[in-house]
Amino acid sequence: MEPTEPKVTTVAIIMKQYAAKYKKFLDRKDKTEENTIKLYSLIWGQCMEAMQVALKGIDDFQAKDDAFDVKWLLENSKFLSSGIKQAMVNICESAHRAGRPFFNFRQK
């Protein structure tokens, strides 16, 4: 009597497919993390020294720097480069400041 090949169950096939998909997912995740670090470093390197010092002065800089938070870096560098403080970004406050001279205008 010849030996027979063991039967492959559907559970084993599903597990192999899952393992392959999970490996692809982990590869993509690693690549994304590598690219995020490269992007953060590129943006940081393009900032002038004065901008870097100003960014380092923000309260949560160290946590954001350790996490390579690209969105935070771009937002804060935008605010610093345009001279706008985050507290002044409020639309209502900006509208009030812009409208005050108009309403205070008096005819002689």
Buried (B, 14 or more C-beta within 10 A) or exposed (E): EEEEEEEEEEEEEEEEEEEEEEEEEEEEEEEEEEEBEEBBEEEBEEBEEEBBEBBEEBEEBEEBBEEBBBEBBEEBBEBBEEEEEEEEEEEEEEEEEEEEEEEEEEEE
